[in-house]
Amino acid sequence: MTPGTKGQITKAQNEIDDCMEAITVLDNAIACGFLFDRHNLAIQNEWLKDYRERIEYLREYIDNARTNG
């Protein structure tokens, strides 16, 4: 694994951490119950889905980078 690859893996892991933090914040906003229903649904149906898909993509990227160097 090259130093450039290690840097890209670190960057991707940092982004995963940020996405996970965003999911936590959004989950807490939903749990508080003060959002309008349409906003609650938008968060659940769109925003959380986007963050989870990004995490999945980044995890695959990291696995490929580690495997293929």
SULQUIWO-V701589 format. One record per backbone hydrogen bond with DSSP energy under -1.0 kcal/mol. NH is the residue of the N-H (numbers start at 1). CO is the residue of the C=O. Records with the same first field share a line. If there is no record, write none. Layout:
NH = CO  CO
This chain:
6 = 2
7 = 3
8 = 4
9 = 5
10 = 6
11 = 7
12 = 8
13 = 9
14 = 10
15 = 11
16 = 12
17 = 13
18 = 14
19 = 15
20 = 16
21 = 17
22 = 18
23 = 19
24 = 20
25 = 21
26 = 22
27 = 23
28 = 24
29 = 25
30 = 26
31 = 27
32 = 28
40 = 36
41 = 37
42 = 38
43 = 39
44 = 40
45 = 41
46 = 42
47 = 42
48 = 43
50 = 46
51 = 47
52 = 48
53 = 49
54 = 50
55 = 51
56 = 52
57 = 53
58 = 54
59 = 55
60 = 56
61 = 57
62 = 58
63 = 59
64 = 60
65 = 61
66 = 62
67 = 63
68 = 64
69 = 65
